[in-house]
Amino acid sequence: MGAEGRSRLEPVVIPLGAVAVTLALFGVFVATLGHSPLEVYSEMYETAFGSLFSIENTLRRAAPLLLTALCTAIPARLGLIIIGGEGALAVGGLAAAAIGVWMQGTSPVLALTIMMVAAFLIAGAFIAAAGAMRIYRGVNETISSLLLAYIGIAFFNHFVEGALRDPQSLNKPSTRPIGDDFALGTVPGLDVHWGLGFGLIACLIAWVLMLRTTFGFSASVVGGNLRAAKLAGLNVGKLTIISCFLAGGAAGIAGMVEVSAVHGAANASLLAGYGYTGILVAFLARQNPLAIIPVAVLLGGLNVSGGTLQRTFSMPDATVSVLQGTLFIVILASETLYGKLPLFAPRSAPTKPSVKLAVV
C-alpha cells in the first residue's frame, strides 16, 4: 500500500483503536461490578441492533446526534472548539414549541417550516455570539459556548416553568402541546421520524460546504494558519461568525425535531444530553460530517442500551455515562498519535548506491 493509502487509513484505524481500548477499560470496570464483560456487550448489541425494533430505536436516538455533532464539527474547520450544543438545542426547541402553540389552526406545512426556520435562526445566533466574542473581544470560544449553554438552559427552564407553562402540567412543567397536526411524520418503511432524514441531509450539506466549496477551503486555511489567512486577505471574522451560526442552527433544528416528533411540547425531557453527546460524536468522527453518520448511530445505540443494563444487570443508570466519558478521554489521548505511528509514516525511497572514483 502506498503512502497516500496509509495516510487515509490513519483517521480510521486510530479512532477504531480508541474504541477497542475503551471497551477493554470498560470491561475491567464491568468485571469489578461482578458481571461478565462479554455478556454485557452481547446484551448491549442485542438491545441496540439485534432486531428491527432495536435498530429503529437506535436511529431515533441517533437523529438529534447527527445535528448536534455538526455544532462542534463545523467550527472545528476554523480551529474553534464549540461545546454549546445543548444550549442551542434548548433555545431552538423552546422557540419551536412557542411558535407551534401560536400557529394552532394554520397549515401544518407552513407551521413546521416556520418552526424550523425560527429554531435555526435563534440557535444560530446563540452560537454565533460565541464566535463574535472570540473575534471582537478575544474570549475563548470553548469557555463562552459552555457558559452560553448554561444560559440557554436557564432561559429554557424559566419560560417552560413560567410564561409559557401549560397550566395543566402539574408535576412536570411543560409548554402547551403543539398538537398532532404539527407532529413530524415517519420515514417510509421505518418507524423513525423525519428528524433522521433532516440529520442525514444536514451532514451531506455540511460535507459539501466545508470540503468542496471556496467557503470551506477558506475556513480550513483559517484553521490551519490564522496569520496566513489574514495575510491572504480572508475575512476571518465573517468566516467565524457564519460557521458558528450554521453550527448553532443545526443544533437548533435538533431541538425543533425533538419537540415536534418526540415530546410534542418543550419540557425537561428535551434536555437529554444530546448536545453533550454530540461533542463526543464530532471528536470520534474527526470533525468529518460524513463520518458523523456512522458514529452517531453507534452512540445512539449506546444510549439505547443504558436502560437495559440497569434492568438486566442491576447496574447504575450512569453506567453508559461512564463508558462515554472513558471513550472521550481515550479519543483525546489518541490525538497525540496522529503522524507519529510508524505504520502510517511515509516510507522513504531506496537510495541508489553511489559510485566513488578512486583518484590515482
Buried (B, 14 or more C-beta within 10 A) or exposed (E): EEEEEBEEBBBEBBBEBBBEBBBEBBBEBBEEEEBEBEEBBEBBEEBBBEEEEBBBBBBBBBBBBBBBBBBBBBBBBBBBBBBBBBBBBBBBBBBBBBBBBEBEEEEBEEBBEBBBBBBBBBBBBBBBBBBBBBBEEEBEBBBBBBBBBEBBBEBBBEBBBEEBBBEEBEEEBBBBBBBEEBBBEBBEEBEBBBBBBBBBEBBEBBBEBBBEEEBBBBBBBBBEEBEEBEEEEBEBEEBBBBBBBBBBBBBBBBBBBBBBBBBBBBBBEBBBEBBBBBBBBBBBBBBBBBBBBEBBBBBBBBBBBBEBBBEBBEBEEEBBBBBBEBBBEBBEEBEEBEEEEEEBEEEEEEEEEEEEEEEE
